[in-house]
Every structure is written in C-alpha cells, then in structure tokens.
Amino acid sequence: MTGLSFLIPIALGLSLCGLVAYFWALDHGQFDDPDGAALRILIDDDEGGEA
C-alpha cells in the first residue's frame, strides 16, 4: 500500500509533463504540416547524373 503512495503521484507528474510537452509542441507549430515530410521524399531533386 505504501508503494501506491509513491507511484500515483509519480504517474500523475509524468502525465502532467507529457501534457505540457504536447501543448508546447502544439503551440510552437510542430503539427502544422504532417503531410509535407511524407510527400517530400517523392520529390526528385537530383540535378546531376549518376555517379
């Protein structure tokens, strides 16, 4: 029972840290262009010939 008195606040603290990190990333535009990186790999920008 004493283990729960340590684990529950630790779990709540970690979940709060995760929630803060998520809202920070959302506020700083980390999720603005989710398809850009997936489509960027299809662009062939190889200007030179084969080596």
mmCIF entry with sequence, helices, sheets and N, C-alpha, C, O atoms, coordinates in Angstrom:
data_MODEL
# 
_entry.id   MODEL 
# 
_entity.id                         1 
_entity.type                       polymer 
_entity.pdbx_number_of_molecules   1 
# 
_entity_poly.entity_id                      1 
_entity_poly.type                           'polypeptide(L)' 
_entity_poly.nstd_linkage                   no 
_entity_poly.nstd_monomer                   no 
_entity_poly.pdbx_seq_one_letter_code       MTGLSFLIPIALGLSLCGLVAYFWALDHGQFDDPDGAALRILIDDDEGGEA 
_entity_poly.pdbx_seq_one_letter_code_can   MTGLSFLIPIALGLSLCGLVAYFWALDHGQFDDPDGAALRILIDDDEGGEA 
_entity_poly.pdbx_strand_id                 A 
# 
loop_
_entity_poly_seq.entity_id 
_entity_poly_seq.num 
_entity_poly_seq.mon_id 
_entity_poly_seq.hetero 
1 1  MET n 
1 2  THR n 
1 3  GLY n 
1 4  LEU n 
1 5  SER n 
1 6  PHE n 
1 7  LEU n 
1 8  ILE n 
1 9  PRO n 
1 10 ILE n 
1 11 ALA n 
1 12 LEU n 
1 13 GLY n 
1 14 LEU n 
1 15 SER n 
1 16 LEU n 
1 17 CYS n 
1 18 GLY n 
1 19 LEU n 
1 20 VAL n 
1 21 ALA n 
1 22 TYR n 
1 23 PHE n 
1 24 TRP n 
1 25 ALA n 
1 26 LEU n 
1 27 ASP n 
1 28 HIS n 
1 29 GLY n 
1 30 GLN n 
1 31 PHE n 
1 32 ASP n 
1 33 ASP n 
1 34 PRO n 
1 35 ASP n 
1 36 GLY n 
1 37 ALA n 
1 38 ALA n 
1 39 LEU n 
1 40 ARG n 
1 41 ILE n 
1 42 LEU n 
1 43 ILE n 
1 44 ASP n 
1 45 ASP n 
1 46 ASP n 
1 47 GLU n 
1 48 GLY n 
1 49 GLY n 
1 50 GLU n 
1 51 ALA n 
# 
_struct_asym.id          A 
_struct_asym.entity_id   1 
# 
loop_
_struct_conf.conf_type_id 
_struct_conf.id 
_struct_conf.pdbx_PDB_helix_id 
_struct_conf.beg_label_comp_id 
_struct_conf.beg_label_asym_id 
_struct_conf.beg_label_seq_id 
_struct_conf.pdbx_beg_PDB_ins_code 
_struct_conf.end_label_comp_id 
_struct_conf.end_label_asym_id 
_struct_conf.end_label_seq_id 
_struct_conf.pdbx_end_PDB_ins_code 
_struct_conf.beg_auth_comp_id 
_struct_conf.beg_auth_asym_id 
_struct_conf.beg_auth_seq_id 
_struct_conf.end_auth_comp_id 
_struct_conf.end_auth_asym_id 
_struct_conf.end_auth_seq_id 
_struct_conf.pdbx_PDB_helix_class 
_struct_conf.details 
_struct_conf.pdbx_PDB_helix_length 
HELX_P HELX_P1 AA1 THR A 2  ? ASP A 27 ? THR A 2  ASP A 27 1 ? 26 
HELX_P HELX_P2 AA2 GLY A 36 ? ARG A 40 ? GLY A 36 ARG A 40 1 ? 5  
# 
_struct_conf_type.id          HELX_P 
_struct_conf_type.criteria    ? 
_struct_conf_type.reference   ? 
# 
loop_
_atom_site.group_PDB 
_atom_site.id 
_atom_site.type_symbol 
_atom_site.label_atom_id 
_atom_site.label_alt_id 
_atom_site.label_comp_id 
_atom_site.label_asym_id 
_atom_site.label_entity_id 
_atom_site.label_seq_id 
_atom_site.pdbx_PDB_ins_code 
_atom_site.Cartn_x 
_atom_site.Cartn_y 
_atom_site.Cartn_z 
_atom_site.occupancy 
_atom_site.B_iso_or_equiv 
_atom_site.pdbx_formal_charge 
_atom_site.auth_seq_id 
_atom_site.auth_comp_id 
_atom_site.auth_asym_id 
_atom_site.auth_atom_id 
_atom_site.pdbx_PDB_model_num 
ATOM 1   N N  . MET A 1 1  ? 0.808  -1.188 0.000   1.00 0.00 ? 1  MET A N  1 
ATOM 2   C CA . MET A 1 1  ? 0.000  0.000  0.000   1.00 0.00 ? 1  MET A CA 1 
ATOM 3   C C  . MET A 1 1  ? 0.859  1.263  0.000   1.00 0.00 ? 1  MET A C  1 
ATOM 4   O O  . MET A 1 1  ? 0.471  2.279  -0.576  1.00 0.00 ? 1  MET A O  1 
ATOM 5   N N  . THR A 1 2  ? 2.023  1.200  0.644   1.00 0.00 ? 2  THR A N  1 
ATOM 6   C CA . THR A 1 2  ? 2.878  2.385  0.653   1.00 0.00 ? 2  THR A CA 1 
ATOM 7   C C  . THR A 1 2  ? 3.496  2.622  -0.726  1.00 0.00 ? 2  THR A C  1 
ATOM 8   O O  . THR A 1 2  ? 3.859  3.747  -1.070  1.00 0.00 ? 2  THR A O  1 
ATOM 9   N N  . GLY A 1 3  ? 3.608  1.548  -1.506  1.00 0.00 ? 3  GLY A N  1 
ATOM 10  C CA . GLY A 1 3  ? 4.129  1.720  -2.862  1.00 0.00 ? 3  GLY A CA 1 
ATOM 11  C C  . GLY A 1 3  ? 3.207  2.569  -3.716  1.00 0.00 ? 3  GLY A C  1 
ATOM 12  O O  . GLY A 1 3  ? 3.664  3.355  -4.546  1.00 0.00 ? 3  GLY A O  1 
ATOM 13  N N  . LEU A 1 4  ? 1.907  2.409  -3.511  1.00 0.00 ? 4  LEU A N  1 
ATOM 14  C CA . LEU A 1 4  ? 0.951  3.213  -4.264  1.00 0.00 ? 4  LEU A CA 1 
ATOM 15  C C  . LEU A 1 4  ? 1.032  4.691  -3.905  1.00 0.00 ? 4  LEU A C  1 
ATOM 16  O O  . LEU A 1 4  ? 0.769  5.555  -4.741  1.00 0.00 ? 4  LEU A O  1 
ATOM 17  N N  . SER A 1 5  ? 1.393  4.970  -2.676  1.00 0.00 ? 5  SER A N  1 
ATOM 18  C CA . SER A 1 5  ? 1.501  6.378  -2.278  1.00 0.00 ? 5  SER A CA 1 
ATOM 19  C C  . SER A 1 5  ? 2.680  7.065  -2.967  1.00 0.00 ? 5  SER A C  1 
ATOM 20  O O  . SER A 1 5  ? 2.726  8.293  -3.039  1.00 0.00 ? 5  SER A O  1 
ATOM 21  N N  . PHE A 1 6  ? 3.624  6.288  -3.468  1.00 0.00 ? 6  PHE A N  1 
ATOM 22  C CA . PHE A 1 6  ? 4.721  6.856  -4.256  1.00 0.00 ? 6  PHE A CA 1 
ATOM 23  C C  . PHE A 1 6  ? 4.426  6.816  -5.750  1.00 0.00 ? 6  PHE A C  1 
ATOM 24  O O  . PHE A 1 6  ? 4.751  7.757  -6.474  1.00 0.00 ? 6  PHE A O  1 
ATOM 25  N N  . LEU A 1 7  ? 3.815  5.739  -6.210  1.00 0.00 ? 7  LEU A N  1 
ATOM 26  C CA . LEU A 1 7  ? 3.628  5.555  -7.646  1.00 0.00 ? 7  LEU A CA 1 
ATOM 27  C C  . LEU A 1 7  ? 2.531  6.445  -8.225  1.00 0.00 ? 7  LEU A C  1 
ATOM 28  O O  . LEU A 1 7  ? 2.662  6.916  -9.355  1.00 0.00 ? 7  LEU A O  1 
ATOM 29  N N  . ILE A 1 8  ? 1.476  6.679  -7.494  1.00 0.00 ? 8  ILE A N  1 
ATOM 30  C CA . ILE A 1 8  ? 0.385  7.502  -8.023  1.00 0.00 ? 8  ILE A CA 1 
ATOM 31  C C  . ILE A 1 8  ? 0.837  8.949  -8.247  1.00 0.00 ? 8  ILE A C  1 
ATOM 32  O O  . ILE A 1 8  ? 0.558  9.483  -9.320  1.00 0.00 ? 8  ILE A O  1 
ATOM 33  N N  . PRO A 1 9  ? 1.508  9.612  -7.316  1.00 0.00 ? 9  PRO A N  1 
ATOM 34  C CA . PRO A 1 9  ? 1.985  10.980 -7.626  1.00 0.00 ? 9  PRO A CA 1 
ATOM 35  C C  . PRO A 1 9  ? 3.023  11.020 -8.746  1.00 0.00 ? 9  PRO A C  1 
ATOM 36  O O  . PRO A 1 9  ? 3.062  11.973 -9.524  1.00 0.00 ? 9  PRO A O  1 
ATOM 37  N N  . ILE A 1 10 ? 3.856  9.997  -8.830  1.00 0.00 ? 10 ILE A N  1 
ATOM 38  C CA . ILE A 1 10 ? 4.837  9.950  -9.916  1.00 0.00 ? 10 ILE A CA 1 
ATOM 39  C C  . ILE A 1 10 ? 4.132  9.809  -11.257 1.00 0.00 ? 10 ILE A C  1 
ATOM 40  O O  . ILE A 1 10 ? 4.501  10.479 -12.222 1.00 0.00 ? 10 ILE A O  1 
ATOM 41  N N  . ALA A 1 11 ? 3.126  8.950  -11.330 1.00 0.00 ? 11 ALA A N  1 
ATOM 42  C CA . ALA A 1 11 ? 2.368  8.775  -12.571 1.00 0.00 ? 11 ALA A CA 1 
ATOM 43  C C  . ALA A 1 11 ? 1.623  10.049 -12.941 1.00 0.00 ? 11 ALA A C  1 
ATOM 44  O O  . ALA A 1 11 ? 1.583  10.426 -14.112 1.00 0.00 ? 11 ALA A O  1 
ATOM 45  N N  . LEU A 1 12 ? 1.039  10.710 -11.961 1.00 0.00 ? 12 LEU A N  1 
ATOM 46  C CA . LEU A 1 12 ? 0.351  11.969 -12.250 1.00 0.00 ? 12 LEU A CA 1 
ATOM 47  C C  . LEU A 1 12 ? 1.329  13.050 -12.704 1.00 0.00 ? 12 LEU A C  1 
ATOM 48  O O  . LEU A 1 12 ? 1.012  13.832 -13.600 1.00 0.00 ? 12 LEU A O  1 
ATOM 49  N N  . GLY A 1 13 ? 2.504  13.101 -12.101 1.00 0.00 ? 13 GLY A N  1 
ATOM 50  C CA . GLY A 1 13 ? 3.509  14.081 -12.503 1.00 0.00 ? 13 GLY A CA 1 
ATOM 51  C C  . GLY A 1 13 ? 4.019  13.839 -13.914 1.00 0.00 ? 13 GLY A C  1 
ATOM 52  O O  . GLY A 1 13 ? 4.191  14.785 -14.683 1.00 0.00 ? 13 GLY A O  1 
ATOM 53  N N  . LEU A 1 14 ? 4.264  12.573 -14.263 1.00 0.00 ? 14 LEU A N  1 
ATOM 54  C CA . LEU A 1 14 ? 4.727  12.264 -15.612 1.00 0.00 ? 14 LEU A CA 1 
ATOM 55  C C  . LEU A 1 14 ? 3.658  12.549 -16.657 1.00 0.00 ? 14 LEU A C  1 
ATOM 56  O O  . LEU A 1 14 ? 3.962  13.036 -17.746 1.00 0.00 ? 14 LEU A O  1 
ATOM 57  N N  . SER A 1 15 ? 2.412  12.248 -16.327 1.00 0.00 ? 15 SER A N  1 
ATOM 58  C CA . SER A 1 15 ? 1.348  12.541 -17.285 1.00 0.00 ? 15 SER A CA 1 
ATOM 59  C C  . SER A 1 15 ? 1.166  14.047 -17.447 1.00 0.00 ? 15 SER A C  1 
ATOM 60  O O  . SER A 1 15 ? 0.858  14.514 -18.543 1.00 0.00 ? 15 SER A O  1 
ATOM 61  N N  . LEU A 1 16 ? 1.346  14.797 -16.395 1.00 0.00 ? 16 LEU A N  1 
ATOM 62  C CA . LEU A 1 16 ? 1.281  16.255 -16.495 1.00 0.00 ? 16 LEU A CA 1 
ATOM 63  C C  . LEU A 1 16 ? 2.427  16.792 -17.349 1.00 0.00 ? 16 LEU A C  1 
ATOM 64  O O  . LEU A 1 16 ? 2.230  17.714 -18.141 1.00 0.00 ? 16 LEU A O  1 
ATOM 65  N N  . CYS A 1 17 ? 3.607  16.229 -17.195 1.00 0.00 ? 17 CYS A N  1 
ATOM 66  C CA . CYS A 1 17 ? 4.745  16.639 -18.036 1.00 0.00 ? 17 CYS A CA 1 
ATOM 67  C C  . CYS A 1 17 ? 4.481  16.327 -19.507 1.00 0.00 ? 17 CYS A C  1 
ATOM 68  O O  . CYS A 1 17 ? 4.809  17.134 -20.378 1.00 0.00 ? 17 CYS A O  1 
ATOM 69  N N  . GLY A 1 18 ? 3.902  15.183 -19.787 1.00 0.00 ? 18 GLY A N  1 
ATOM 70  C CA . GLY A 1 18 ? 3.559  14.827 -21.164 1.00 0.00 ? 18 GLY A CA 1 
ATOM 71  C C  . GLY A 1 18 ? 2.513  15.750 -21.751 1.00 0.00 ? 18 GLY A C  1 
ATOM 72  O O  . GLY A 1 18 ? 2.590  16.119 -22.923 1.00 0.00 ? 18 GLY A O  1 
ATOM 73  N N  . LEU A 1 19 ? 1.543  16.122 -20.948 1.00 0.00 ? 19 LEU A N  1 
ATOM 74  C CA . LEU A 1 19 ? 0.502  17.040 -21.416 1.00 0.00 ? 19 LEU A CA 1 
ATOM 75  C C  . LEU A 1 19 ? 1.070  18.426 -21.683 1.00 0.00 ? 19 LEU A C  1 
ATOM 76  O O  . LEU A 1 19 ? 0.694  19.074 -22.660 1.00 0.00 ? 19 LEU A O  1 
ATOM 77  N N  . VAL A 1 20 ? 1.963  18.880 -20.832 1.00 0.00 ? 20 VAL A N  1 
ATOM 78  C CA . VAL A 1 20 ? 2.618  20.178 -21.042 1.00 0.00 ? 20 VAL A CA 1 
ATOM 79  C C  . VAL A 1 20 ? 3.474  20.139 -22.302 1.00 0.00 ? 20 VAL A C  1 
ATOM 80  O O  . VAL A 1 20 ? 3.481  21.100 -23.071 1.00 0.00 ? 20 VAL A O  1 
ATOM 81  N N  . ALA A 1 21 ? 4.194  19.042 -22.522 1.00 0.00 ? 21 ALA A N  1 
ATOM 82  C CA . ALA A 1 21 ? 5.021  18.922 -23.725 1.00 0.00 ? 21 ALA A CA 1 
ATOM 83  C C  . ALA A 1 21 ? 4.164  18.900 -24.987 1.00 0.00 ? 21 ALA A C  1 
ATOM 84  O O  . ALA A 1 21 ? 4.545  19.476 -26.006 1.00 0.00 ? 21 ALA A O  1 
ATOM 85  N N  . TYR A 1 22 ? 3.016  18.241 -24.925 1.00 0.00 ? 22 TYR A N  1 
ATOM 86  C CA . TYR A 1 22 ? 2.120  18.205 -26.075 1.00 0.00 ? 22 TYR A CA 1 
ATOM 87  C C  . TYR A 1 22 ? 1.595  19.600 -26.403 1.00 0.00 ? 22 TYR A C  1 
ATOM 88  O O  . TYR A 1 22 ? 1.607  20.005 -27.566 1.00 0.00 ? 22 TYR A O  1 
ATOM 89  N N  . PHE A 1 23 ? 1.138  20.335 -25.399 1.00 0.00 ? 23 PHE A N  1 
ATOM 90  C CA . PHE A 1 23 ? 0.620  21.669 -25.654 1.00 0.00 ? 23 PHE A CA 1 
ATOM 91  C C  . PHE A 1 23 ? 1.729  22.629 -26.087 1.00 0.00 ? 23 PHE A C  1 
ATOM 92  O O  . PHE A 1 23 ? 1.474  23.553 -26.858 1.00 0.00 ? 23 PHE A O  1 
ATOM 93  N N  . TRP A 1 24 ? 2.952  22.425 -25.603 1.00 0.00 ? 24 TRP A N  1 
ATOM 94  C CA . TRP A 1 24 ? 4.072  23.241 -26.060 1.00 0.00 ? 24 TRP A CA 1 
ATOM 95  C C  . TRP A 1 24 ? 4.329  22.989 -27.550 1.00 0.00 ? 24 TRP A C  1 
ATOM 96  O O  . TRP A 1 24 ? 4.511  23.933 -28.320 1.00 0.00 ? 24 TRP A O  1 
ATOM 97  N N  . ALA A 1 25 ? 4.342  21.719 -27.950 1.00 0.00 ? 25 ALA A N  1 
ATOM 98  C CA . ALA A 1 25 ? 4.575  21.384 -29.350 1.00 0.00 ? 25 ALA A CA 1 
ATOM 99  C C  . ALA A 1 25 ? 3.445  21.900 -30.232 1.00 0.00 ? 25 ALA A C  1 
ATOM 100 O O  . ALA A 1 25 ? 3.683  22.352 -31.351 1.00 0.00 ? 25 ALA A O  1 
ATOM 101 N N  . LEU A 1 26 ? 2.231  21.832 -29.734 1.00 0.00 ? 26 LEU A N  1 
ATOM 102 C CA . LEU A 1 26 ? 1.092  22.333 -30.486 1.00 0.00 ? 26 LEU A CA 1 
ATOM 103 C C  . LEU A 1 26 ? 1.182  23.846 -30.665 1.00 0.00 ? 26 LEU A C  1 
ATOM 104 O O  . LEU A 1 26 ? 0.856  24.366 -31.732 1.00 0.00 ? 26 LEU A O  1 
ATOM 105 N N  . ASP A 1 27 ? 1.620  24.547 -29.634 1.00 0.00 ? 27 ASP A N  1 
ATOM 106 C CA . ASP A 1 27 ? 1.742  25.998 -29.684 1.00 0.00 ? 27 ASP A CA 1 
ATOM 107 C C  . ASP A 1 27 ? 2.885  26.451 -30.582 1.00 0.00 ? 27 ASP A C  1 
ATOM 108 O O  . ASP A 1 27 ? 2.813  27.533 -31.166 1.00 0.00 ? 27 ASP A O  1 
ATOM 109 N N  . HIS A 1 28 ? 3.937  25.650 -30.705 1.00 0.00 ? 28 HIS A N  1 
ATOM 110 C CA . HIS A 1 28 ? 5.101  26.036 -31.497 1.00 0.00 ? 28 HIS A CA 1 
ATOM 111 C C  . HIS A 1 28 ? 5.063  25.485 -32.922 1.00 0.00 ? 28 HIS A C  1 
ATOM 112 O O  . HIS A 1 28 ? 6.081  25.503 -33.613 1.00 0.00 ? 28 HIS A O  1 
ATOM 113 N N  . GLY A 1 29 ? 3.906  24.996 -33.371 1.00 0.00 ? 29 GLY A N  1 
ATOM 114 C CA . GLY A 1 29 ? 3.739  24.628 -34.777 1.00 0.00 ? 29 GLY A CA 1 
ATOM 115 C C  . GLY A 1 29 ? 4.357  23.312 -35.184 1.00 0.00 ? 29 GLY A C  1 
ATOM 116 O O  . GLY A 1 29 ? 4.683  23.142 -36.359 1.00 0.00 ? 29 GLY A O  1 
ATOM 117 N N  . GLN A 1 30 ? 4.534  22.385 -34.286 1.00 0.00 ? 30 GLN A N  1 
ATOM 118 C CA . GLN A 1 30 ? 5.154  21.114 -34.637 1.00 0.00 ? 30 GLN A CA 1 
ATOM 119 C C  . GLN A 1 30 ? 4.228  20.221 -35.462 1.00 0.00 ? 30 GLN A C  1 
ATOM 120 O O  . GLN A 1 30 ? 4.694  19.292 -36.122 1.00 0.00 ? 30 GLN A O  1 
ATOM 121 N N  . PHE A 1 31 ? 2.925  20.490 -35.431 1.00 0.00 ? 31 PHE A N  1 
ATOM 122 C CA . PHE A 1 31 ? 1.965  19.644 -36.125 1.00 0.00 ? 31 PHE A CA 1 
ATOM 123 C C  . PHE A 1 31 ? 1.312  20.376 -37.296 1.00 0.00 ? 31 PHE A C  1 
ATOM 124 O O  . PHE A 1 31 ? 0.235  19.978 -37.740 1.00 0.00 ? 31 PHE A O  1 
ATOM 125 N N  . ASP A 1 32 ? 1.933  21.429 -37.802 1.00 0.00 ? 32 ASP A N  1 
ATOM 126 C CA . ASP A 1 32 ? 1.327  22.227 -38.862 1.00 0.00 ? 32 ASP A CA 1 
ATOM 127 C C  . ASP A 1 32 ? 1.315  21.528 -40.210 1.00 0.00 ? 32 ASP A C  1 
ATOM 128 O O  . ASP A 1 32 ? 0.344  21.666 -40.954 1.00 0.00 ? 32 ASP A O  1 
ATOM 129 N N  . ASP A 1 33 ? 2.356  20.783 -40.550 1.00 0.00 ? 33 ASP A N  1 
ATOM 130 C CA . ASP A 1 33 ? 2.473  20.179 -41.873 1.00 0.00 ? 33 ASP A CA 1 
ATOM 131 C C  . ASP A 1 33 ? 2.790  18.683 -41.751 1.00 0.00 ? 33 ASP A C  1 
ATOM 132 O O  . ASP A 1 33 ? 3.930  18.281 -41.982 1.00 0.00 ? 33 ASP A O  1 
ATOM 133 N N  . PRO A 1 34 ? 1.803  17.853 -41.392 1.00 0.00 ? 34 PRO A N  1 
ATOM 134 C CA . PRO A 1 34 ? 2.103  16.432 -41.216 1.00 0.00 ? 34 PRO A CA 1 
ATOM 135 C C  . PRO A 1 34 ? 2.332  15.696 -42.530 1.00 0.00 ? 34 PRO A C  1 
ATOM 136 O O  . PRO A 1 34 ? 2.987  14.654 -42.536 1.00 0.00 ? 34 PRO A O  1 
ATOM 137 N N  . ASP A 1 35 ? 1.806  16.212 -43.654 1.00 0.00 ? 35 ASP A N  1 
ATOM 138 C CA . ASP A 1 35 ? 1.955  15.519 -44.934 1.00 0.00 ? 35 ASP A CA 1 
ATOM 139 C C  . ASP A 1 35 ? 3.180  15.988 -45.711 1.00 0.00 ? 35 ASP A C  1 
ATOM 140 O O  . ASP A 1 35 ? 3.582  15.339 -46.677 1.00 0.00 ? 35 ASP A O  1 
ATOM 141 N N  . GLY A 1 36 ? 3.769  17.090 -45.309 1.00 0.00 ? 36 GLY A N  1 
ATOM 142 C CA . GLY A 1 36 ? 4.893  17.638 -46.062 1.00 0.00 ? 36 GLY A CA 1 
ATOM 143 C C  . GLY A 1 36 ? 6.098  16.717 -46.099 1.00 0.00 ? 36 GLY A C  1 
ATOM 144 O O  . GLY A 1 36 ? 6.689  16.512 -47.159 1.00 0.00 ? 36 GLY A O  1 
ATOM 145 N N  . ALA A 1 37 ? 6.467  16.162 -44.960 1.00 0.00 ? 37 ALA A N  1 
ATOM 146 C CA . ALA A 1 37 ? 7.639  15.284 -44.926 1.00 0.00 ? 37 ALA A CA 1 
ATOM 147 C C  . ALA A 1 37 ? 7.373  13.982 -45.671 1.00 0.00 ? 37 ALA A C  1 
ATOM 148 O O  . ALA A 1 37 ? 8.287  13.411 -46.267 1.00 0.00 ? 37 ALA A O  1 
ATOM 149 N N  . ALA A 1 38 ? 6.135  13.510 -45.643 1.00 0.00 ? 38 ALA A N  1 
ATOM 150 C CA . ALA A 1 38 ? 5.803  12.275 -46.342 1.00 0.00 ? 38 ALA A CA 1 
ATOM 151 C C  . ALA A 1 38 ? 5.848  12.468 -47.859 1.00 0.00 ? 38 ALA A C  1 
ATOM 152 O O  . ALA A 1 38 ? 6.239  11.561 -48.593 1.00 0.00 ? 38 ALA A O  1 
ATOM 153 N N  . LEU A 1 39 ? 5.456  13.630 -48.316 1.00 0.00 ? 39 LEU A N  1 
ATOM 154 C CA . LEU A 1 39 ? 5.468  13.888 -49.754 1.00 0.00 ? 39 LEU A CA 1 
ATOM 155 C C  . LEU A 1 39 ? 6.828  14.378 -50.241 1.00 0.00 ? 39 LEU A C  1 
ATOM 156 O O  . LEU A 1 39 ? 7.147  14.240 -51.422 1.00 0.00 ? 39 LEU A O  1 
ATOM 157 N N  . ARG A 1 40 ? 7.620  14.940 -49.359 1.00 0.00 ? 40 ARG A N  1 
ATOM 158 C CA . ARG A 1 40 ? 8.927  15.483 -49.741 1.00 0.00 ? 40 ARG A CA 1 
ATOM 159 C C  . ARG A 1 40 ? 9.873  14.388 -50.222 1.00 0.00 ? 40 ARG A C  1 
ATOM 160 O O  . ARG A 1 40 ? 10.770 14.650 -51.023 1.00 0.00 ? 40 ARG A O  1 
ATOM 161 N N  . ILE A 1 41 ? 9.679  13.176 -49.742 1.00 0.00 ? 41 ILE A N  1 
ATOM 162 C CA . ILE A 1 41 ? 10.574 12.097 -50.165 1.00 0.00 ? 41 ILE A CA 1 
ATOM 163 C C  . ILE A 1 41 ? 10.318 11.691 -51.611 1.00 0.00 ? 41 ILE A C  1 
ATOM 164 O O  . ILE A 1 41 ? 11.180 11.083 -52.246 1.00 0.00 ? 41 ILE A O  1 
ATOM 165 N N  . LEU A 1 42 ? 9.144  12.020 -52.136 1.00 0.00 ? 42 LEU A N  1 
ATOM 166 C CA . LEU A 1 42 ? 8.812  11.659 -53.511 1.00 0.00 ? 42 LEU A CA 1 
ATOM 167 C C  . LEU A 1 42 ? 9.363  12.646 -54.529 1.00 0.00 ? 42 LEU A C  1 
ATOM 168 O O  . LEU A 1 42 ? 9.396  12.346 -55.722 1.00 0.00 ? 42 LEU A O  1 
ATOM 169 N N  . ILE A 1 43 ? 9.797  13.821 -54.076 1.00 0.00 ? 43 ILE A N  1 
ATOM 170 C CA . ILE A 1 43 ? 10.309 14.836 -54.995 1.00 0.00 ? 43 ILE A CA 1 
ATOM 171 C C  . ILE A 1 43 ? 11.728 14.458 -55.412 1.00 0.00 ? 43 ILE A C  1 
ATOM 172 O O  . ILE A 1 43 ? 12.603 14.247 -54.572 1.00 0.00 ? 43 ILE A O  1 
ATOM 173 N N  . ASP A 1 44 ? 11.936 14.379 -56.714 1.00 0.00 ? 44 ASP A N  1 
ATOM 174 C CA . ASP A 1 44 ? 13.249 14.020 -57.228 1.00 0.00 ? 44 ASP A CA 1 
ATOM 175 C C  . ASP A 1 44 ? 14.021 15.302 -57.527 1.00 0.00 ? 44 ASP A C  1 
ATOM 176 O O  . ASP A 1 44 ? 13.797 15.940 -58.556 1.00 0.00 ? 44 ASP A O  1 
ATOM 177 N N  . ASP A 1 45 ? 14.915 15.673 -56.644 1.00 0.00 ? 45 ASP A N  1 
ATOM 178 C CA . ASP A 1 45 ? 15.679 16.887 -56.822 1.00 0.00 ? 45 ASP A CA 1 
ATOM 179 C C  . ASP A 1 45 ? 17.128 16.588 -57.207 1.00 0.00 ? 45 ASP A C  1 
ATOM 180 O O  . ASP A 1 45 ? 18.015 17.410 -56.976 1.00 0.00 ? 45 ASP A O  1 
ATOM 181 N N  . ASP A 1 46 ? 17.364 15.437 -57.779 1.00 0.00 ? 46 ASP A N  1 
ATOM 182 C CA . ASP A 1 46 ? 18.699 15.041 -58.201 1.00 0.00 ? 46 ASP A CA 1 
ATOM 183 C C  . ASP A 1 46 ? 19.003 15.717 -59.533 1.00 0.00 ? 46 ASP A C  1 
ATOM 184 O O  . ASP A 1 46 ? 18.532 15.273 -60.580 1.00 0.00 ? 46 ASP A O  1 
ATOM 185 N N  . GLU A 1 47 ? 19.791 16.792 -59.491 1.00 0.00 ? 47 GLU A N  1 
ATOM 186 C CA . GLU A 1 47 ? 20.088 17.571 -60.683 1.00 0.00 ? 47 GLU A CA 1 
ATOM 187 C C  . GLU A 1 47 ? 21.221 16.936 -61.499 1.00 0.00 ? 47 GLU A C  1 
ATOM 188 O O  . GLU A 1 47 ? 21.254 17.053 -62.724 1.00 0.00 ? 47 GLU A O  1 
ATOM 189 N N  . GLY A 1 48 ? 22.128 16.278 -60.820 1.00 0.00 ? 48 GLY A N  1 
ATOM 190 C CA . GLY A 1 48 ? 23.276 15.709 -61.504 1.00 0.00 ? 48 GLY A CA 1 
ATOM 191 C C  . GLY A 1 48 ? 22.996 14.306 -62.026 1.00 0.00 ? 48 GLY A C  1 
ATOM 192 O O  . GLY A 1 48 ? 21.928 13.741 -61.789 1.00 0.00 ? 48 GLY A O  1 
ATOM 193 N N  . GLY A 1 49 ? 23.955 13.764 -62.726 1.00 0.00 ? 49 GLY A N  1 
ATOM 194 C CA . GLY A 1 49 ? 23.818 12.410 -63.237 1.00 0.00 ? 49 GLY A CA 1 
ATOM 195 C C  . GLY A 1 49 ? 24.220 11.391 -62.177 1.00 0.00 ? 49 GLY A C  1 
ATOM 196 O O  . GLY A 1 49 ? 24.533 11.733 -61.037 1.00 0.00 ? 49 GLY A O  1 
ATOM 197 N N  . GLU A 1 50 ? 24.200 10.154 -62.587 1.00 0.00 ? 50 GLU A N  1 
ATOM 198 C CA . GLU A 1 50 ? 24.585 9.115  -61.629 1.00 0.00 ? 50 GLU A CA 1 
ATOM 199 C C  . GLU A 1 50 ? 26.100 9.097  -61.490 1.00 0.00 ? 50 GLU A C  1 
ATOM 200 O O  . GLU A 1 50 ? 26.830 9.365  -62.444 1.00 0.00 ? 50 GLU A O  1 
ATOM 201 N N  . ALA A 1 51 ? 26.545 8.787  -60.322 1.00 0.00 ? 51 ALA A N  1 
ATOM 202 C CA . ALA A 1 51 ? 27.982 8.812  -60.044 1.00 0.00 ? 51 ALA A CA 1 
ATOM 203 C C  . ALA A 1 51 ? 28.676 7.590  -60.522 1.00 0.00 ? 51 ALA A C  1 
ATOM 204 O O  . ALA A 1 51 ? 29.890 7.466  -60.359 1.00 0.00 ? 51 ALA A O  1 
# 
